Amino acid sequence: MTAVDARFAGGTILVQVDEEYTGDHRVMVRVDMPGHTLHLFRHEARDLANALREAAAEAGDILNRRPEADAA
């Protein structure tokens, strides 16, 4: 299990493998967020992880942009 502190999301987000969710031997990735639980197939979890990485990189690019670049 992995815990991610996400104070603006309301608290800790837990990510873990859930082998019991479907009851038919399919393994899911479970994401527990304050007020919500999300179950994903492996490919969906990978796609979400990639989307989060891309958004984090874009946010970093925006923060690193020089003020002069915004004026152009």
C-alpha positions as protocol buffer text, in pm:
chain_id: "A"
residue {
  index: 1
  type: MET
  ca { x: 0 y: 0 z: 0 }
}
residue {
  index: 2
  type: THR
  ca { x: 117 y: 351 z: -79 }
}
residue {
  index: 3
  type: ALA
  ca { x: -7 y: 660 z: 105 }
}
residue {
  index: 4
  type: VAL
  ca { x: 1 y: 1003 z: -58 }
}
residue {
  index: 5
  type: ASP
  ca { x: -54 y: 1315 z: 153 }
}
residue {
  index: 6
  type: ALA
  ca { x: -293 y: 1537 z: -40 }
}
residue {
  index: 7
  type: ARG
  ca { x: -394 y: 1811 z: 200 }
}
residue {
  index: 8
  type: PHE
  ca { x: -602 y: 2006 z: -53 }
}
residue {
  index: 9
  type: ALA
  ca { x: -789 y: 1689 z: -149 }
}
residue {
  index: 10
  type: GLY
  ca { x: -907 y: 1643 z: 209 }
}
residue {
  index: 11
  type: GLY
  ca { x: -642 y: 1410 z: 345 }
}
residue {
  index: 12
  type: THR
  ca { x: -445 y: 1100 z: 262 }
}
residue {
  index: 13
  type: ILE
  ca { x: -495 y: 902 z: -58 }
}
residue {
  index: 14
  type: LEU
  ca { x: -423 y: 528 z: -29 }
}
residue {
  index: 15
  type: VAL
  ca { x: -330 y: 314 z: -331 }
}
residue {
  index: 16
  type: GLN
  ca { x: -324 y: -64 z: -305 }
}
residue {
  index: 17
  type: VAL
  ca { x: -390 y: -390 z: -486 }
}
residue {
  index: 18
  type: ASP
  ca { x: -740 y: -533 z: -430 }
}
residue {
  index: 19
  type: GLU
  ca { x: -772 y: -900 z: -519 }
}
residue {
  index: 20
  type: GLU
  ca { x: -1120 y: -942 z: -371 }
}
residue {
  index: 21
  type: TYR
  ca { x: -1318 y: -662 z: -543 }
}
residue {
  index: 22
  type: THR
  ca { x: -1460 y: -848 z: -843 }
}
residue {
  index: 23
  type: GLY
  ca { x: -1473 y: -1195 z: -691 }
}
residue {
  index: 24
  type: ASP
  ca { x: -1363 y: -1357 z: -1017 }
}
residue {
  index: 25
  type: HIS
  ca { x: -985 y: -1360 z: -966 }
}
residue {
  index: 26
  type: ARG
  ca { x: -925 y: -1032 z: -1146 }
}
residue {
  index: 27
  type: VAL
  ca { x: -685 y: -806 z: -964 }
}
residue {
  index: 28
  type: MET
  ca { x: -780 y: -440 z: -935 }
}
residue {
  index: 29
  type: VAL
  ca { x: -598 y: -132 z: -816 }
}
residue {
  index: 30
  type: ARG
  ca { x: -789 y: 38 z: -536 }
}
residue {
  index: 31
  type: VAL
  ca { x: -756 y: 411 z: -471 }
}
residue {
  index: 32
  type: ASP
  ca { x: -910 y: 532 z: -144 }
}
residue {
  index: 33
  type: MET
  ca { x: -959 y: 908 z: -135 }
}
residue {
  index: 34
  type: PRO
  ca { x: -1144 y: 1108 z: 129 }
}
residue {
  index: 35
  type: GLY
  ca { x: -1510 y: 1038 z: 53 }
}
residue {
  index: 36
  type: HIS
  ca { x: -1448 y: 814 z: -250 }
}
residue {
  index: 37
  type: THR
  ca { x: -1307 y: 476 z: -352 }
}
residue {
  index: 38
  type: LEU
  ca { x: -1193 y: 408 z: -707 }
}
residue {
  index: 39
  type: HIS
  ca { x: -1130 y: 61 z: -850 }
}
residue {
  index: 40
  type: LEU
  ca { x: -924 y: 41 z: -1169 }
}
residue {
  index: 41
  type: PHE
  ca { x: -803 y: -235 z: -1396 }
}
residue {
  index: 42
  type: ARG
  ca { x: -424 y: -240 z: -1434 }
}
residue {
  index: 43
  type: HIS
  ca { x: -429 y: -62 z: -1771 }
}
residue {
  index: 44
  type: GLU
  ca { x: -659 y: 208 z: -1630 }
}
residue {
  index: 45
  type: ALA
  ca { x: -427 y: 258 z: -1332 }
}
residue {
  index: 46
  type: ARG
  ca { x: -128 y: 292 z: -1568 }
}
residue {
  index: 47
  type: ASP
  ca { x: -319 y: 541 z: -1785 }
}
residue {
  index: 48
  type: LEU
  ca { x: -414 y: 745 z: -1478 }
}
residue {
  index: 49
  type: ALA
  ca { x: -54 y: 739 z: -1352 }
}
residue {
  index: 50
  type: ASN
  ca { x: 70 y: 861 z: -1691 }
}
residue {
  index: 51
  type: ALA
  ca { x: -192 y: 1138 z: -1700 }
}
residue {
  index: 52
  type: LEU
  ca { x: -88 y: 1250 z: -1350 }
}
residue {
  index: 53
  type: ARG
  ca { x: 280 y: 1252 z: -1451 }
}
residue {
  index: 54
  type: GLU
  ca { x: 203 y: 1459 z: -1761 }
}
residue {
  index: 55
  type: ALA
  ca { x: -9 y: 1708 z: -1564 }
}
residue {
  index: 56
  type: ALA
  ca { x: 261 y: 1738 z: -1295 }
}
residue {
  index: 57
  type: ALA
  ca { x: 526 y: 1802 z: -1563 }
}
residue {
  index: 58
  type: GLU
  ca { x: 306 y: 2066 z: -1726 }
}
residue {
  index: 59
  type: ALA
  ca { x: 245 y: 2232 z: -1388 }
}
residue {
  index: 60
  type: GLY
  ca { x: 622 y: 2237 z: -1333 }
}
residue {
  index: 61
  type: ASP
  ca { x: 675 y: 2393 z: -1674 }
}
residue {
  index: 62
  type: ILE
  ca { x: 424 y: 2665 z: -1593 }
}
residue {
  index: 63
  type: LEU
  ca { x: 594 y: 2737 z: -1259 }
}
residue {
  index: 64
  type: ASN
  ca { x: 936 y: 2748 z: -1422 }
}
residue {
  index: 65
  type: ARG
  ca { x: 831 y: 2977 z: -1703 }
}
residue {
  index: 66
  type: ARG
  ca { x: 999 y: 3314 z: -1693 }
}
residue {
  index: 67
  type: PRO
  ca { x: 770 y: 3618 z: -1670 }
}
residue {
  index: 68
  type: GLU
  ca { x: 913 y: 3751 z: -1998 }
}
residue {
  index: 69
  type: ALA
  ca { x: 787 y: 3442 z: -2181 }
}
residue {
  index: 70
  type: ASP
  ca { x: 429 y: 3519 z: -2075 }
}
residue {
  index: 71
  type: ALA
  ca { x: 449 y: 3867 z: -2228 }
}
residue {
  index: 72
  type: ALA
  ca { x: 546 y: 3736 z: -2572 }
}
